[in-house]
Amino acid sequence: MRKIKSDLNLFVCFLILGYSNLLIFEFGILNENLLIDFLGDQIAYENIVRIIDEQRKWNWLKYLLFPLLSLLKFTLISFWILSASIFLNFKISFKSIFRVVLISEFVWFIPSFLLLVWFGLFHTSYSLIEVQYFAPPSHYSAFLMPIS
């Protein structure tokens, strides 16, 4: 019972970090002005406003589907690892595999945290292209960043 409660706490912690990440990106990093600046040369202003309104209209779906899709992803990965362990004749429980999969998913918050710190504190004047090509843990990002 205690192990299930700690797994549930871990999943709730993942959801809190994920939701806060979504909210900070939506309202802090990727704001409407950035989209207007990016699309301003290509599309009329009225169409940009219509795109932003449509995005706002369907935005609630992202927050509804995030926990469901995350749980589905963790479950499918855990089943895949469990089936491989059965074929290789390893004795391991689904709960322990699920816990490892859930813990390993926290690694994906590191690049988004670095992006938030970089564009929130150091490089506060940025474009949408700079945000798209930002890959801090990668040496490859040094070659992808456009020269401005």
C-alpha positions as CSV (number, residue, x, y, z in Angstrom):
1,M,0.0,0.0,0.0
2,R,2.8,2.4,0.9
3,K,4.5,1.7,-2.5
4,I,1.3,2.5,-4.4
5,K,0.9,5.8,-2.5
6,S,4.5,6.8,-3.2
7,D,4.0,6.0,-6.9
8,L,0.8,8.1,-6.9
9,N,2.7,11.0,-5.2
10,L,5.4,10.7,-7.9
11,F,2.8,10.8,-10.6
12,V,1.1,13.9,-9.0
13,C,4.5,15.5,-8.7
14,F,5.1,14.8,-12.4
15,L,1.7,16.3,-13.3
16,I,2.4,19.4,-11.2
17,L,5.7,20.0,-12.9
18,G,4.2,19.3,-16.3
19,Y,1.3,21.7,-15.8
20,S,3.5,24.4,-14.5
21,N,5.8,23.8,-17.5
22,L,2.9,24.2,-19.9
23,L,1.6,27.3,-18.1
24,I,5.0,29.0,-18.0
25,F,5.6,28.3,-21.7
26,E,2.2,29.4,-22.8
27,F,2.0,32.7,-20.8
28,G,5.7,33.5,-20.3
29,I,7.9,32.3,-23.1
30,L,5.6,31.7,-26.1
31,N,3.3,34.6,-25.8
32,E,1.0,36.2,-28.4
33,N,3.4,39.0,-29.3
34,L,6.0,36.4,-30.3
35,L,3.6,34.7,-32.6
36,I,2.4,38.0,-34.1
37,D,6.1,39.0,-34.7
38,F,6.8,35.7,-36.4
39,L,3.8,35.5,-38.6
40,G,3.4,39.2,-39.2
41,D,5.4,39.2,-42.5
42,Q,3.6,36.2,-43.9
43,I,-0.1,36.5,-42.8
44,A,-2.5,39.4,-42.4
45,Y,-3.0,40.6,-38.9
46,E,-6.7,39.6,-38.9
47,N,-5.7,36.0,-39.7
48,I,-3.1,36.0,-36.9
49,V,-5.8,37.1,-34.5
50,R,-8.1,34.4,-35.8
51,I,-5.4,31.8,-35.3
52,I,-4.7,32.9,-31.7
53,D,-8.5,32.9,-31.0
54,E,-8.8,29.3,-32.3
55,Q,-5.7,28.3,-30.3
56,R,-7.3,29.8,-27.1
57,K,-10.6,28.0,-27.9
58,W,-9.0,24.6,-28.0
59,N,-6.4,25.2,-25.3
60,W,-8.4,23.5,-22.6
61,L,-8.0,20.2,-24.4
62,K,-4.2,20.3,-23.8
63,Y,-4.7,20.4,-20.1
64,L,-7.3,17.7,-20.1
65,L,-5.3,15.3,-22.2
66,F,-1.9,15.8,-20.5
67,P,-2.5,13.4,-17.6
68,L,-4.3,10.8,-19.7
69,L,-1.7,10.7,-22.4
70,S,1.1,10.7,-19.8
71,L,-0.5,7.7,-18.0
72,L,-1.0,5.9,-21.3
73,K,2.6,6.6,-22.3
74,F,4.0,5.3,-19.0
75,T,1.8,2.2,-19.2
76,L,2.7,1.3,-22.7
77,I,6.4,1.7,-22.1
78,S,6.1,-0.4,-18.9
79,F,4.3,-3.1,-20.8
80,W,6.9,-3.1,-23.5
81,I,9.7,-3.5,-21.0
82,L,7.7,-6.1,-19.1
83,S,7.2,-8.1,-22.2
84,A,10.9,-7.9,-23.1
85,S,11.7,-9.1,-19.5
86,I,9.3,-12.0,-19.9
87,F,11.0,-13.1,-23.1
88,L,14.4,-12.8,-21.5
89,N,13.1,-14.7,-18.5
90,F,13.7,-11.9,-15.9
91,K,11.5,-11.8,-12.8
92,I,10.4,-8.2,-12.3
93,S,7.1,-6.7,-11.4
94,F,5.0,-4.3,-13.4
95,K,5.0,-1.9,-10.5
96,S,8.7,-1.6,-10.3
97,I,9.0,-1.1,-14.0
98,F,6.3,1.5,-13.9
99,R,8.1,3.3,-11.1
100,V,11.4,3.4,-13.1
101,V,9.6,4.6,-16.2
102,L,8.0,7.4,-14.2
103,I,11.2,8.5,-12.5
104,S,13.1,8.4,-15.8
105,E,10.5,10.8,-17.3
106,F,11.6,13.6,-15.0
107,V,14.8,13.9,-17.1
108,W,12.8,15.6,-19.9
109,F,12.1,18.6,-17.6
110,I,15.8,19.5,-17.6
111,P,15.9,21.0,-21.1
112,S,12.7,22.9,-20.6
113,F,14.0,24.3,-17.3
114,L,17.2,25.4,-19.0
115,L,15.1,27.0,-21.7
116,L,13.0,28.9,-19.1
117,V,16.1,30.1,-17.3
118,W,17.9,31.1,-20.5
119,F,15.0,33.0,-22.1
120,G,13.6,34.2,-18.8
121,L,16.7,35.6,-17.3
122,F,19.6,36.0,-19.7
123,H,18.3,36.3,-23.2
124,T,15.1,38.2,-22.7
125,S,14.8,39.6,-26.3
126,Y,14.2,36.6,-28.5
127,S,12.3,35.3,-31.5
128,L,10.2,32.2,-32.1
129,I,13.0,30.7,-34.2
130,E,15.5,31.1,-31.4
131,V,13.1,29.3,-29.0
132,Q,12.5,26.5,-31.6
133,Y,16.2,25.9,-32.2
134,F,17.3,26.1,-28.5
135,A,18.8,22.7,-27.4
136,P,21.0,23.4,-24.4
137,P,22.4,20.0,-23.6
138,S,23.4,19.5,-27.3
139,H,26.5,20.6,-29.1
140,Y,24.4,20.4,-32.2
141,S,22.5,23.5,-31.1
142,A,25.6,25.6,-31.6
143,F,25.3,24.9,-35.4
144,L,21.5,25.3,-35.5
145,M,21.1,28.8,-33.9
146,P,20.4,31.4,-36.6
147,I,22.8,34.3,-36.7
148,S,20.9,37.6,-36.0
